[in-house]
Amino acid sequence: MQPKKDQKIEIAHDILASEIYARLDQGAKMRLKINKFLLDRHEYYQNTGALLTKDDLEYIGPHTGKEAFGQDIETYIRKSKENIEEQIRKKRRRDVTIATILSTTTLAAVIALIFALAGISKLKKANLLIVDNYLQEIDSVYLYHLQYEAALNRIQLALTLRLKQDKIIRRLQEVAYFYNESGNSARAAAILQSFSDVLELPTVIDERDVDIIPVRSAIRAIDELHFEQLERQYFGELIEITGGEFLMGCRQSAGECPDSNALPAHKVEITAFRLGRTEVTNRQFALFEQHRSGSVKDLSPEWGLDGDNPVIGISWYDAARYTNWLNKHFQQDTVYVFEQQTDPENWKVRTREAVRGSFRLPTEAEWEFAARGGIRQENTIFSGSDIIDSVAWYQINTDVLGGRARSHPVGQLKPNTLGLYDMSGNAWEWCQDWFDAGYFDRAPEMNPLGPPAEQLMDRHKVLRGGCWFFPKEFCRLDDRSHNPPSFRKGTNFAGFRLAFK
């Protein structure tokens, strides 16, 4: 029971006193215990020269400075602390030496490191340390930042040490996977051939038939479970969205409606479709970019290219081209037909709305239906919560005002009830529809597709969800943003999410 604000509670003096005496008695017992511990350890030190360990110092830490242990004990504690500090300094110097040598690319440097460590450890331990450093560097520096040739160089060096081969080979599998799935099967096959002595592949690649399918089979044979993980990383996952009715637009009862273009709220029915669990990442888009231009360097925002961050700074045309490439990759019909280029940044694009069983961008209605939880219809301001910091990266929690803002890896915050991440914030998401501020007044009830472009003076495409750079108001479920389909250069705001129907 909690006391009310003005209620007084009286405690009997004998109850309060017994509690105080118990605590005093407990403190006295602890002091005696610490004193005995230090006397025993000091005696052991006099016989063996063994100083206190880091754990010992943490154990007595709360009592040092409060109690007088005597000059001999105080000197013993001081020497022990100085010894621990010196060990930390030596480790830091050793780590710097290792990192410096590992930053080179020569085998001679690796051998030099082995001999440098041989004096303080066994040769195998030294080799294991080198391999662990290589694995960490391959993962967190090269593969994560999509630097596949640099990763391959490190993999080659790591394999010379003949330790943890299975882990190193999985990294090699990823490099070969990237080149094959981005359309360079010849490069992938050459990598497999170069490392055939360690791969021991059951599948032999015929040099006369270097094609994506046989090379894919060979890559899968290296480690099938890891291959399936790579497929999820590089092609994402789709969530099944059950069809149903919902109220689309601004809901005044929920405290929304700052923008009139989200009015009126109106009933919409959506048939079943699938939607990406996350926004398309740099890692996923890099396959297409490598296929298109032979390089991924143009994807990089000013803070660097992080594989698990959403791809941003791309136009609606880029997103549509990606879906076309993906459909061709999986031998499906394409949805967008690029018919005419009016200038370098503007195209006439026809949407093949009758196509089924293919990837495309979500319609605006599909996007909002899924963001609100589908048939479950969460009555929240943002996708998954009324508390924006739990579900969205936006201007405040990315520290825009502090000058350190950037996008974040997808899937870090809480998903909505359908398991969709970052529907609010992180990257603005292109939708298939053209934008019209008055469209909700005349939108059809069943699967609305947006207005025809011919009816519009300013031809903009819909953007939904807000992004890492802008205030929380843009992350609301009812917010309708828009930009020209060529909107890209000089910005790091717009990305997209795949739909499949």
Buried (B, 14 or more C-beta within 10 A) or exposed (E): EEEEEEEEEEEEEEEEEEEEEEEEEEEEEEEEEBBEBBBEBBEEBEEEEEBBEEEBBEEBEEBBEEEEBEEEBEEBBEEBBEBBEEEEEEEEEBEEBBEEBBEEEEEEBBEBBBEBBEEEEEEEEBBBBBBBBBBEBBBEEBBBBBBBEBBBBBBBBBBEBEBBBEBBBBBBBBBBBBBBBBBBBBBBBBBBEBBEEEBEBEBEBEEEEBEBEBBBEBBBBBBEEBBEEBBEBBBBEBBEBEBBBBBBBBBEEBEBBEBEBBBEBBEBBBEEBBBBBBBBBBBBBBBBBBBBEEEBEEBBBEEEBBBBBBBBBBBBBBBBBBBBBBBEBEEBBBBBEBEEEEEEBBBEBEBEEEBEEBBBBBBBBBBBBBBBBBBEBBEBBBBBBEEBBEBBBBBBBBEBEEEEBBBBBBBEBEBBBBEBBBBBBBBBBBBBBBBBBEBBEEBEEEBBBBBEBEEBEEBBBBBBBBBBBBEBBBBBBBBBBBBBBBBBEEBBBBBBBBBBB
